[in-house]
């Protein structure tokens, strides 16, 4: 069954690693729904979080193919139950007298922030799960979204309880 | 104390060559150019230690190094310049990558300060070769040079072997640094699994004993891991029938009573029927290629599968595997033999119970053996049979791609590993002749044939000058039907005989061509002339072209239409 998967990929922090990983996905016809890369605490390593989709067999192939790359140190699938998964969105929105109060109300409900204010426009920042961000966008859309940018998903395995 | 000698300072060029020597390299296939002139200058100082073979086209260098590696088991080494030198090797690198051949390709690059500048003869070699190498490097700092070469040889030759490219900017080859060749490599993301998991090996042993109709399906992994002896021991211990992929031919003796030929699109009737009727198939160093499986849902449809492979990504890629064993074929088979060694009573009873299965496969073999009809014109299969007989199956045979390749696989009865050199994965026309040159250099005393078509041979014919220059007695047998024969065959069968651009209306006079290069040219037009021409070629200690003018209409059979189940064979 087609399903979204989140892969946490520890790689050596060398030039070209992102191209190797991205190239592998395109060459083998796998999807990248989103990708996030940054250094870890160890400056020799980077962590990539890739959201991808496919059935169990495709996921197994993606994992195995990633492991073939010499610069890939570790590949781990993170599932929703055992991980925290977050995305950040910045939204530039039309903020005139008629919409300001709605925007503030929605921002508070979703726990977002106003990070820039201009005449007639606010820029909002919001971090949350993908689904929550989708519903935020749905609610704000009728008020007039001027521009929007989303990060890829980041995810971290939870500490095992008990 | 002399500071310099203590620190062992060297130019980058010298570091490269000293590193190669540390890796045991004594042969390089290459072609000079601007970005590698420093390295070439240094090479002159090493004439006694390194044999540099000057090819006539960089593609030839890559295929020759590949042939050298396949025939010897050593790493093949290529040295070419930046830009066009590097891009000309791409087909050769991709060929080696698909067939898991260990190679190290050294490419020159423009100086570091010009990279990205669209400089003369600049190409993004690392970018271009990333998808067709096992790994690649751009050396940006001379400090990393020796370490990079060490890693490249290690990666190329371990695990599932493959080509590794090192791109070296010109300024690195002239700058000076201390030479200290590392003893070990440290690669956090690379550690191939050699030993199979014992639980999996026990499961495999149990299943092999339990099966009623077991079958071994062997591939190129048997050859790259040098596991022919273990394979033979296993097959003979349990009377297991063996079928092989194109890449696996020679891994098990073709004349052995347990061998039933190649399987797949042009496989033998017995092999394809055995696959479809087996109840347990052990894939050994093979990767379920589409040319092997045909319609994959029907492949081994009555069987459970076990799969032994050093590359985990090959396991379960196309076919569901019940018993995966990740590990080196040789090591896994040895462990398996050890587990089975304590079960001699059980083994003799299962062998007895399975006699019927062997009889069944033998019946298919006799029902539809590989054959062809003789006539007034030369049949391609006849030429290959005669080459087999005259060389006693002991020659190294390289092939091009297409009909001549398939007839070679069917009619040359390979006895030993590393005697068939063929582009199985990429299917590269033009591979065979330079590969034969590489093989002849690896084995100066052996007879080396390239079995070619009139189309393929023209793709790297320039290497005839290389063969003549180095006095390599490679024998080229051209199966000349004035057609791209396999294309013609597909057009005949699947395109209503619309022969679109598959006829070679003009071919050179191959005898005169050979002579023009300083080689020997021979021709056979009648079946009676075939044996004398081969015998004459065998007696000449120079490169020879044999032009066999054969039946244009002959096809390769059996044949399974692409995408059809492999039991759906068109027979002769």
Interface residues (C-beta under 8 A of the other chain):
Chain A: X11 X12 X15 X16 X19 X20 X23 X27 X57 X60 X61 X64 X65 X67 X68 X69 X70 X71 X72 X73
Chain B: X126 X127 X130 X131 X134 X135 X138 X155 X187 X188 X189 X190 X311 X312 X313 X316 X317
